[in-house]
């Protein structure tokens, strides 16, 4: 699954899935452009990468996002090959406790920047093809507890993935998504450790009997971005250890 010399943008690259994806892409020969609002996290990423990584501190909700990323790409040699839309926000509350502004925030962060960057990417990929990989969620398919805004926004990501795959497939542009289950990141590690009910649901009821790691998701993203997935388009790949296909309570077995 070579990504050799592919100019690749990764958003939300300072931590978690985005960081692991940027590091993996760099190891596989990609020319990585890492975007995040966490300047210190980007510095750490650049220091840990096995190949040079271009970093840019940017807030994806800024009105000047399109122009800033376009200007950055103009300074780099070659054409854009890959866009990984990873940045996002989770959490939430019950619907009756969620005000309009809180609900809208999930779309402002999880959907609008993804759309704007994808729109920019396809304009630069039309003449030679490329790959866009969006990070959706298993909760685009299965309702998450107390997170209407998050679930709805990730559903929009999955739907937009299919729509853009339809429009831009004729130009050799593939648009796919991954749908992670519970992944242990700096944002989730404490909850996984301390909330017994969460472990019962996501570990005891999972066929794999574990939560996922950022590396699990990064490898799936790398596959969809690579030429090995050259005839995969409009798909949302679950990366959840089989959790979403059913509930599997732990049982004693003689096997």
C-alpha beads as a LAMMPS data file, in Angstrom:
LAMMPS data file: protein, C-alpha beads

255 atoms
254 bonds

1 atom types
1 bond types

-500.0 500.0 xlo xhi
-500.0 500.0 ylo yhi
-500.0 500.0 zlo zhi

Masses

1 110.0

Atoms # bond

1 1 1 0.000 0.000 0.000
2 1 1 2.542 2.531 -1.133
3 1 1 1.837 6.216 -0.801
4 1 1 5.212 7.136 -2.216
5 1 1 5.468 10.802 -3.191
6 1 1 1.713 11.393 -2.868
7 1 1 1.033 14.904 -1.608
8 1 1 -1.403 14.281 1.229
9 1 1 -3.306 16.601 3.567
10 1 1 -4.297 15.246 6.988
11 1 1 -6.543 17.370 9.213
12 1 1 -6.685 17.052 12.974
13 1 1 -3.128 15.741 12.756
14 1 1 -1.843 16.807 16.172
15 1 1 -3.273 13.889 18.137
16 1 1 -5.179 10.619 18.033
17 1 1 -6.195 9.155 14.687
18 1 1 -4.913 12.142 12.717
19 1 1 -1.469 11.990 14.272
20 1 1 -1.152 8.257 13.691
21 1 1 -2.328 8.674 10.097
22 1 1 0.184 11.439 9.385
23 1 1 3.023 9.376 10.872
24 1 1 2.012 6.287 8.899
25 1 1 1.725 8.226 5.650
26 1 1 5.192 9.690 6.212
27 1 1 6.622 6.217 6.851
28 1 1 5.084 5.017 3.592
29 1 1 6.665 7.778 1.563
30 1 1 3.888 10.354 1.305
31 1 1 4.589 14.072 1.355
32 1 1 2.428 14.989 4.327
33 1 1 0.765 18.313 5.040
34 1 1 -0.506 18.229 8.635
35 1 1 -3.211 20.692 9.698
36 1 1 -4.419 21.363 13.230
37 1 1 -5.070 24.236 15.616
38 1 1 -2.741 22.655 18.226
39 1 1 0.653 24.181 17.502
40 1 1 2.500 22.185 20.160
41 1 1 0.961 18.946 18.916
42 1 1 2.080 19.698 15.371
43 1 1 5.612 20.401 16.559
44 1 1 5.683 17.044 18.342
45 1 1 4.345 15.329 15.227
46 1 1 7.052 16.845 13.037
47 1 1 9.713 15.785 15.535
48 1 1 8.460 12.192 15.649
49 1 1 7.871 11.694 11.922
50 1 1 10.324 9.523 10.014
51 1 1 10.231 11.932 7.069
52 1 1 9.740 15.693 6.776
53 1 1 6.170 16.827 7.438
54 1 1 4.801 20.242 6.489
55 1 1 2.727 21.569 9.379
56 1 1 0.327 24.465 9.459
57 1 1 -1.531 25.754 12.513
58 1 1 -5.036 26.526 11.350
59 1 1 -8.556 26.621 12.741
60 1 1 -10.709 24.737 10.264
61 1 1 -13.759 26.817 11.161
62 1 1 -12.104 30.064 10.021
63 1 1 -13.726 31.812 7.076
64 1 1 -10.379 31.926 5.297
65 1 1 -9.843 28.154 5.387
66 1 1 -10.128 27.604 1.630
67 1 1 -7.768 30.427 0.728
68 1 1 -5.221 29.515 3.413
69 1 1 -4.974 25.874 2.332
70 1 1 -4.961 26.795 -1.352
71 1 1 -2.125 29.259 -0.790
72 1 1 -0.197 26.623 1.138
73 1 1 -0.589 24.073 -1.654
74 1 1 0.632 26.629 -4.182
75 1 1 3.974 26.753 -2.357
76 1 1 4.498 22.986 -2.603
77 1 1 5.721 21.050 -5.632
78 1 1 3.403 18.656 -7.374
79 1 1 -0.353 18.214 -7.315
80 1 1 -2.653 17.220 -4.466
81 1 1 -3.157 13.448 -4.389
82 1 1 -4.860 12.685 -1.070
83 1 1 -7.080 14.490 1.424
84 1 1 -7.839 12.912 4.803
85 1 1 -10.668 14.735 6.573
86 1 1 -10.127 13.591 10.140
87 1 1 -10.691 16.645 12.347
88 1 1 -13.866 16.610 14.387
89 1 1 -15.504 16.872 17.781
90 1 1 -17.601 14.407 19.790
91 1 1 -19.695 14.286 22.946
92 1 1 -23.142 15.676 23.570
93 1 1 -26.289 15.240 25.634
94 1 1 -29.876 14.075 25.294
95 1 1 -31.890 15.841 22.585
96 1 1 -34.081 17.775 25.018
97 1 1 -30.955 19.111 26.715
98 1 1 -29.317 20.131 23.420
99 1 1 -29.869 23.704 22.285
100 1 1 -29.772 24.751 18.660
101 1 1 -26.329 26.328 18.969
102 1 1 -24.851 23.179 20.498
103 1 1 -26.402 20.995 17.778
104 1 1 -25.197 23.337 15.042
105 1 1 -21.648 23.290 16.424
106 1 1 -21.209 19.656 15.376
107 1 1 -21.999 20.539 11.781
108 1 1 -19.807 23.652 11.938
109 1 1 -16.829 21.497 12.956
110 1 1 -17.515 17.987 11.631
111 1 1 -19.178 18.751 8.289
112 1 1 -18.641 22.272 6.922
113 1 1 -14.785 22.255 6.959
114 1 1 -14.807 18.736 5.504
115 1 1 -17.020 19.926 2.674
116 1 1 -14.947 23.029 2.018
117 1 1 -11.667 21.122 1.896
118 1 1 -13.205 18.387 -0.257
119 1 1 -14.510 21.017 -2.659
120 1 1 -11.014 22.479 -2.870
121 1 1 -9.451 19.048 -3.286
122 1 1 -11.623 17.925 -6.203
123 1 1 -10.901 21.175 -8.014
124 1 1 -7.201 20.271 -7.867
125 1 1 -7.639 16.556 -8.593
126 1 1 -9.834 16.803 -11.698
127 1 1 -6.961 16.522 -14.160
128 1 1 -5.273 13.497 -12.634
129 1 1 -7.469 11.804 -10.062
130 1 1 -6.942 11.426 -6.362
131 1 1 -8.400 10.074 -3.155
132 1 1 -10.417 11.634 -0.352
133 1 1 -10.888 9.707 2.884
134 1 1 -13.361 11.020 5.443
135 1 1 -13.500 9.954 9.068
136 1 1 -17.138 9.259 9.845
137 1 1 -18.231 7.089 12.772
138 1 1 -20.037 3.868 13.484
139 1 1 -22.668 6.175 14.958
140 1 1 -23.566 7.287 11.463
141 1 1 -25.345 3.908 11.383
142 1 1 -26.097 3.168 15.047
143 1 1 -27.470 5.830 17.352
144 1 1 -24.971 6.888 19.953
145 1 1 -26.056 7.448 23.538
146 1 1 -26.671 11.117 24.329
147 1 1 -25.145 12.585 21.170
148 1 1 -27.737 13.671 18.602
149 1 1 -25.498 16.357 17.110
150 1 1 -22.504 14.050 16.772
151 1 1 -24.511 11.186 15.275
152 1 1 -26.321 13.440 12.825
153 1 1 -23.133 15.169 11.707
154 1 1 -21.329 11.871 11.118
155 1 1 -24.341 10.641 9.184
156 1 1 -23.936 13.698 7.000
157 1 1 -20.249 12.823 6.487
158 1 1 -21.159 9.307 5.312
159 1 1 -23.849 10.651 2.985
160 1 1 -21.583 13.339 1.526
161 1 1 -18.951 10.664 0.935
162 1 1 -21.326 8.706 -1.281
163 1 1 -22.581 11.809 -3.083
164 1 1 -19.137 13.154 -3.974
165 1 1 -17.984 9.674 -5.011
166 1 1 -20.843 9.677 -7.536
167 1 1 -20.039 13.108 -8.966
168 1 1 -16.263 12.821 -9.137
169 1 1 -15.650 9.158 -9.881
170 1 1 -15.637 9.945 -13.635
171 1 1 -12.592 12.143 -12.991
172 1 1 -10.688 9.355 -11.287
173 1 1 -11.347 10.813 -7.837
174 1 1 -12.291 8.244 -5.223
175 1 1 -14.170 9.361 -2.108
176 1 1 -14.440 6.890 0.759
177 1 1 -14.809 6.964 4.524
178 1 1 -13.887 4.989 7.597
179 1 1 -16.336 4.468 10.453
180 1 1 -14.408 3.903 13.673
181 1 1 -15.963 2.360 16.732
182 1 1 -14.626 3.224 20.169
183 1 1 -10.972 4.191 19.702
184 1 1 -8.628 4.800 22.610
185 1 1 -7.240 8.307 22.125
186 1 1 -6.230 11.082 24.544
187 1 1 -9.890 12.193 24.454
188 1 1 -11.356 8.788 25.347
189 1 1 -8.702 6.972 27.407
190 1 1 -9.850 8.230 30.800
191 1 1 -13.496 7.362 30.142
192 1 1 -12.562 3.877 28.968
193 1 1 -10.511 3.364 32.131
194 1 1 -13.032 4.684 34.655
195 1 1 -16.518 4.046 33.208
196 1 1 -17.357 0.397 33.767
197 1 1 -20.519 0.547 31.661
198 1 1 -18.476 1.732 28.692
199 1 1 -16.135 -1.249 28.957
200 1 1 -19.088 -3.612 29.300
201 1 1 -20.666 -2.271 26.122
202 1 1 -17.607 -1.785 23.952
203 1 1 -15.285 -4.533 25.178
204 1 1 -17.379 -7.332 26.669
205 1 1 -19.907 -7.059 23.843
206 1 1 -17.321 -6.871 21.066
207 1 1 -16.184 -9.939 19.116
208 1 1 -12.583 -8.686 19.372
209 1 1 -12.870 -8.062 23.142
210 1 1 -10.958 -4.813 22.919
211 1 1 -11.328 -1.186 21.912
212 1 1 -9.555 0.113 18.851
213 1 1 -6.326 2.062 18.564
214 1 1 -5.501 5.026 16.332
215 1 1 -3.179 2.715 14.401
216 1 1 -6.117 0.431 13.550
217 1 1 -7.908 3.328 11.890
218 1 1 -4.795 4.813 10.299
219 1 1 -4.050 1.578 8.460
220 1 1 -7.582 1.502 7.047
221 1 1 -7.250 5.121 5.929
222 1 1 -3.907 4.349 4.283
223 1 1 -5.483 1.480 2.341
224 1 1 -8.338 3.636 1.044
225 1 1 -5.885 6.396 0.085
226 1 1 -3.544 4.033 -1.745
227 1 1 -3.674 2.707 -5.294
228 1 1 -4.471 -0.736 -3.832
229 1 1 -8.007 0.615 -3.322
230 1 1 -8.155 1.876 -6.887
231 1 1 -11.622 0.398 -7.551
232 1 1 -13.086 1.201 -4.119
233 1 1 -15.341 4.243 -4.259
234 1 1 -18.235 5.552 -2.193
235 1 1 -17.661 3.062 0.624
236 1 1 -17.708 3.549 4.375
237 1 1 -15.392 0.987 5.956
238 1 1 -16.207 -0.004 9.523
239 1 1 -13.196 -0.140 11.825
240 1 1 -14.849 -1.339 15.004
241 1 1 -13.743 -4.927 15.590
242 1 1 -17.168 -6.158 14.501
243 1 1 -19.007 -4.370 17.309
244 1 1 -21.706 -2.800 15.148
245 1 1 -22.831 -6.007 13.449
246 1 1 -24.294 -7.313 16.691
247 1 1 -23.927 -7.565 20.441
248 1 1 -21.826 -10.373 21.764
249 1 1 -22.028 -10.784 25.571
250 1 1 -19.009 -12.412 27.122
251 1 1 -19.629 -16.075 27.930
252 1 1 -17.705 -18.937 29.398
253 1 1 -16.691 -21.384 26.733
254 1 1 -14.861 -24.665 26.562
255 1 1 -13.362 -23.702 23.197

Bonds

1 1 1 2
2 1 2 3
3 1 3 4
4 1 4 5
5 1 5 6
6 1 6 7
7 1 7 8
8 1 8 9
9 1 9 10
10 1 10 11
11 1 11 12
12 1 12 13
13 1 13 14
14 1 14 15
15 1 15 16
16 1 16 17
17 1 17 18
18 1 18 19
19 1 19 20
20 1 20 21
21 1 21 22
22 1 22 23
23 1 23 24
24 1 24 25
25 1 25 26
26 1 26 27
27 1 27 28
28 1 28 29
29 1 29 30
30 1 30 31
31 1 31 32
32 1 32 33
33 1 33 34
34 1 34 35
35 1 35 36
36 1 36 37
37 1 37 38
38 1 38 39
39 1 39 40
40 1 40 41
41 1 41 42
42 1 42 43
43 1 43 44
44 1 44 45
45 1 45 46
46 1 46 47
47 1 47 48
48 1 48 49
49 1 49 50
50 1 50 51
51 1 51 52
52 1 52 53
53 1 53 54
54 1 54 55
55 1 55 56
56 1 56 57
57 1 57 58
58 1 58 59
59 1 59 60
60 1 60 61
61 1 61 62
62 1 62 63
63 1 63 64
64 1 64 65
65 1 65 66
66 1 66 67
67 1 67 68
68 1 68 69
69 1 69 70
70 1 70 71
71 1 71 72
72 1 72 73
73 1 73 74
74 1 74 75
75 1 75 76
76 1 76 77
77 1 77 78
78 1 78 79
79 1 79 80
80 1 80 81
81 1 81 82
82 1 82 83
83 1 83 84
84 1 84 85
85 1 85 86
86 1 86 87
87 1 87 88
88 1 88 89
89 1 89 90
90 1 90 91
91 1 91 92
92 1 92 93
93 1 93 94
94 1 94 95
95 1 95 96
96 1 96 97
97 1 97 98
98 1 98 99
99 1 99 100
100 1 100 101
101 1 101 102
102 1 102 103
103 1 103 104
104 1 104 105
105 1 105 106
106 1 106 107
107 1 107 108
108 1 108 109
109 1 109 110
110 1 110 111
111 1 111 112
112 1 112 113
113 1 113 114
114 1 114 115
115 1 115 116
116 1 116 117
117 1 117 118
118 1 118 119
119 1 119 120
120 1 120 121
121 1 121 122
122 1 122 123
123 1 123 124
124 1 124 125
125 1 125 126
126 1 126 127
127 1 127 128
128 1 128 129
129 1 129 130
130 1 130 131
131 1 131 132
132 1 132 133
133 1 133 134
134 1 134 135
135 1 135 136
136 1 136 137
137 1 137 138
138 1 138 139
139 1 139 140
140 1 140 141
141 1 141 142
142 1 142 143
143 1 143 144
144 1 144 145
145 1 145 146
146 1 146 147
147 1 147 148
148 1 148 149
149 1 149 150
150 1 150 151
151 1 151 152
152 1 152 153
153 1 153 154
154 1 154 155
155 1 155 156
156 1 156 157
157 1 157 158
158 1 158 159
159 1 159 160
160 1 160 161
161 1 161 162
162 1 162 163
163 1 163 164
164 1 164 165
165 1 165 166
166 1 166 167
167 1 167 168
168 1 168 169
169 1 169 170
170 1 170 171
171 1 171 172
172 1 172 173
173 1 173 174
174 1 174 175
175 1 175 176
176 1 176 177
177 1 177 178
178 1 178 179
179 1 179 180
180 1 180 181
181 1 181 182
182 1 182 183
183 1 183 184
184 1 184 185
185 1 185 186
186 1 186 187
187 1 187 188
188 1 188 189
189 1 189 190
190 1 190 191
191 1 191 192
192 1 192 193
193 1 193 194
194 1 194 195
195 1 195 196
196 1 196 197
197 1 197 198
198 1 198 199
199 1 199 200
200 1 200 201
201 1 201 202
202 1 202 203
203 1 203 204
204 1 204 205
205 1 205 206
206 1 206 207
207 1 207 208
208 1 208 209
209 1 209 210
210 1 210 211
211 1 211 212
212 1 212 213
213 1 213 214
214 1 214 215
215 1 215 216
216 1 216 217
217 1 217 218
218 1 218 219
219 1 219 220
220 1 220 221
221 1 221 222
222 1 222 223
223 1 223 224
224 1 224 225
225 1 225 226
226 1 226 227
227 1 227 228
228 1 228 229
229 1 229 230
230 1 230 231
231 1 231 232
232 1 232 233
233 1 233 234
234 1 234 235
235 1 235 236
236 1 236 237
237 1 237 238
238 1 238 239
239 1 239 240
240 1 240 241
241 1 241 242
242 1 242 243
243 1 243 244
244 1 244 245
245 1 245 246
246 1 246 247
247 1 247 248
248 1 248 249
249 1 249 250
250 1 250 251
251 1 251 252
252 1 252 253
253 1 253 254
254 1 254 255
